[in-house]
Amino acid sequence: MASERMGKILLPLFVVLLVIQVKADGGGGIDETIIREVTDPSEETSDGIGIPIRGTLQASPGNLFERFKALFNKTYPSAEEHEHRFLIFKKNLAKAMQAQRMDPTAIHGITNFSDLTDDEFSQNYLGLRRVFSSPQSDNYAPLLPTNDLPLEFDWRGLGAVTEVRNQGLCGSCWSFSAVGAMEGAHFLATGKLLSLSEQQLVDCDHECDPSYGADACDNGCFGGLMTTAFSYIHKVGGIQLEEDYPYKGFKGKCKFDTSKVAVRVANFSSVVVDEEQIAANLVKNGPLAVGINALFMQTYIGGVSCP
């Protein structure tokens, strides 16, 4: 499926683009009395770090806020800021409880983001451009047979996925999604897992796709799309290793060095938004670049989220 050119591997890539909802309901529809039903005392689960929301009241919101500050090393510059963040925290307790009820296959609760407003979380962490249309039909991957799909399949255990990396206070999730797919495709083509550079995309990629709207351009910490990221890498001739172009978490001057290209992109296709086709492409073609509904991500700790 891949071919050699100039000593580098050319990768076919696959992407799933879903409609993105980046903000929770801001209309005050969450019942504040929900916070009386918090929480499990556990702070570290097998899925992630946080304080899950379960069962009946284990502690007051004030005590939970103290646990939150200790767990995530939170400090505030003034008493006024402390009170402001505590009020936001209490609202997010209510939101987490509602999220757990609406999304029961996931684990929701108190996270590192529990003292942020919806707008702060969205602006700092949700960087995928909102997608309301589908790619052109000629960009779709061919339909695959789905009759013999395994019940479970995980590329992490097969060595195709690098360790989780933290994007920091930068809306660069689109670059991590794109890079993860490229890392997986390279592993399938060569048997070698390389850690590639998200920072190159953040600094250098300004590719646009007018079919998604006038502002559908990759723009560092202010968002982008995986498809345009693949287009950029294809046009400039490749992407560098993470160690050669390390992640900083903010947009800087482009330092792309063509002499240090590690991986090139041959082409990419979009997978139809169909669970069986997504599963079939995952099994056959490797890890996919996927955009998800981020409605519940502020309170998400682990498990399978189905917003």
Secondary structure, DSSP 8 states (H G I E B T S, - for coil): --EEETTEEEEEEEEE------S---SS-S-GGGGGG---S--B-SS-BSEE--SS--S-HHHHHHHHHHHHT---SSHHHHHHHHHHHHHHHHHHHHHHHH-TTEEEEE-TTTTS-HHHHHHHH--B----S---GGGB------TT--S---GGGGT---------SSB-HHHHHHHHHHHHHHHHHHS----B-HHHHHHH---B-GGG-TT-B--TTB-B-HHHHHHHHHHHT-EEBTTTS---SS-------GGGEEEEEEEEEE--S-HHHHHHHHHHH---EE----TTTTTEEEE----
